């Protein structure tokens, strides 16, 4: 009992494929903010995710890193 199939206009069998969607930076920030205790924790966690390579930025931000120490100085 596999996936349902259909035939295309040439009579060839087609399969439904899962769509892929890469999360945006906003998606990452919102997910972290759901479990973080403070704005500083959100910033530190998102920066760590980016700097460690667990989250990769694309487009104009590709290869960028984040320095949270600058925000820690102004928040104190």
N, C-alpha and C positions, 0 to 999 in steps of 0.2 A: 504494500500500500504506500506507494511513493507520492510525490507531489503531483497535484493535478496538472495535466498537460493539455495543450491546445495545438491546433495546426495553424501554421501561418498561411499566407496567400499562395505559397508554392506547394502546400501540402506537407511541409516538414514539421516535425514535432518541435514545440517550443516549451521551455520551462520557465516558470516564474522565478526571478532572482531577487534576493533581498537587496534593497537599495542601501548604498553606503552613504553615510553623512559624517563628515568630520566635525567634531564639536568646535565651536568658536571660543575665543578667549572669554567672552561673556558667559558661555555655558560653563566653562571651568570655574570662573569666579562665582557664579551662582551656586554651583554644586558645593564648592568649598564653604561658601557663606552659610549653607544650610546646617553645617556641623561645627563651624568655628565659633569660638567664644567672643571674639572681638575683631574689629577691623584690622588691627595689627596682626592678628593670627591669620586672617585671610591673606593679607599682603605677604607675610612670611611664607605661608604654605604655597601660594601661587608662584612666588619667586623661586622657591625650592623646586617645585615641579618643572619649571622652565629651565632653571640652571642645571638640574640633574639630568635633563634630557627625557624625563618621563612624559613631558608635554613638549611637543615641537611646534614652534610657530612657523607659519608660512607667509608668503606674500612679502610685503615690505618689511615685516618684522622677522623674517627668517634669519636664524643665527643670533638673534638678540639675546642678551642676558639681562638680569634685573639685579640692581643693588638696593637692598632694603635698608641698609645702614643710613642712607640719606634721609629716609622718612622717619627712622627712629630718632635721629637728632632733632628734627623739627617737632616731633610729637612730645618730646620730654619737657 
